[in-house]
């Protein structure tokens, strides 16, 4: 539940996939909304904590970061950029094009001069603790889970999604809030 600028929320991986919600205090503040900056923040934080990040993984982490942010704050978006329904789940075309040169391998960029602001760091720590043990395909499977916006689009297109289909942020927010509500019961 949201109390002013705070909320209580925590997510844990279940043994058979899915998400379990627990409690965690998180303040709302001035968050960086640029998706490219957030991609660098995620890469830095995960790398600093001994985890490599691939392009596939980064796409899902950015998507789930926005889903978490919207669910916690009740805001309509974190980024101005959209996510598209690709074969392996939600994709930001800007991020995809920036990091596709790494293919299936870990993204290697210099993170020495990247300073994660305080507000983003709280969300990214939360994201890390939630997904640090997930493989890229665990994240894909979560984004493809029944009832997810990607799943609904895939059903609508009979499994032949075109790469220009936008995943509506309102649908992502509603889906992720539903996960939280189900887990809170």
C-alpha positions, -999 to 999 in steps of 0.1 A, spaced: 0 0 0 12 35 -7 15 60 22 23 95 10 57 92 -5 64 57 8 53 22 1 58 -12 14 68 -37 -13 93 -65 -19 94 -92 -45 111 -127 -43 115 -153 -69 95 -184 -63 110 -219 -68 88 -225 -99 90 -190 -114 66 -162 -106 69 -135 -81 63 -133 -43 56 -100 -26 69 -91 8 74 -58 26 101 -32 20 100 6 27 109 27 -3 108 65 -4 98 83 -36 120 111 -48 136 126 -78 142 97 -101 162 98 -134 138 91 -162 162 88 -191 162 51 -203 198 52 -215 210 66 -181 190 39 -164 205 12 -186 240 24 -175 229 25 -138 216 -11 -141 248 -24 -158 270 -6 -133 251 -18 -102 248 -54 -114 285 -55 -125 296 -39 -92 278 -68 -75 293 -95 -95 266 -100 -121 270 -97 -159 241 -82 -179 233 -92 -215 212 -71 -239 183 -96 -235 186 -93 -197 189 -55 -197 157 -52 -218 137 -71 -193 153 -54 -163 145 -20 -177 109 -32 -184 105 -45 -149 121 -14 -133 94 7 -150 67 -18 -139 79 -16 -103 82 22 -104 46 26 -118 32 1 -93 48 18 -64 42 54 -73 10 50 -93 28 71 -120 19 64 -156 55 59 -168 91 60 -158 106 65 -192 93 85 -222 104 56 -245 81 27 -253 86 -10 -251 77 -32 -280 66 -68 -281 94 -88 -296 98 -126 -297 117 -127 -264 96 -101 -246 95 -64 -241 122 -44 -259 132 -8 -260 144 -1 -295 168 26 -283 184 2 -258 184 -27 -283 202 -6 -309 227 7 -284 237 -27 -271 230 -52 -299 267 -53 -308 272 -74 -277 249 -101 -290 243 -128 -264 274 -118 -245 277 -96 -214 276 -59 -220 311 -44 -214 311 -7 -211 332 16 -189 312 23 -157 339 42 -138 323 76 -143 287 65 -138 272 78 -106 238 64 -97 217 90 -80 202 81 -46 166 76 -58 175 54 -88 199 34 -66 170 24 -43 150 11 -72 179 -6 -88 190 -22 -55 154 -35 -52 155 -47 -88 189 -64 -82 177 -82 -50 146 -93 -69 162 -106 -101 199 -113 -92 193 -151 -94 173 -150 -126 187 -160 -159 179 -139 -190 153 -166 -199 138 -166 -165 131 -129 -171 118 -137 -206 94 -163 -191 82 -139 -165 75 -112 -191 57 -140 -211 36 -152 -182 -1 -157 -187 -20 -124 -184 11 -102 -190 8 -75 -216 33 -94 -238 12 -125 -235 -20 -107 -244 -4 -92 -275 10 -125 -285 -24 -141 -282 -40 -112 -302 -15 -118 -330 -17 -156 -329 20 -159 -320 31 -137 -350 39 -104 -333 51 -76 -355 81 -57 -341 62 -24 -342 35 -34 -316 39 -12 -285 33 -26 -251 10 -1 -235 23 13 -202 -11 13 -187 -14 -25 -193 21 -31 -178 11 -10 -147 -22 -29 -143 -6 -63 -147 22 -56 -122 -2 -41 -97 -22 -73 -101 8 -94 -93 13 -73 -61 -23 -76 -51 -24 -114 -56 8 -118 -37 -3 -96 -8 -33 -119 -1 
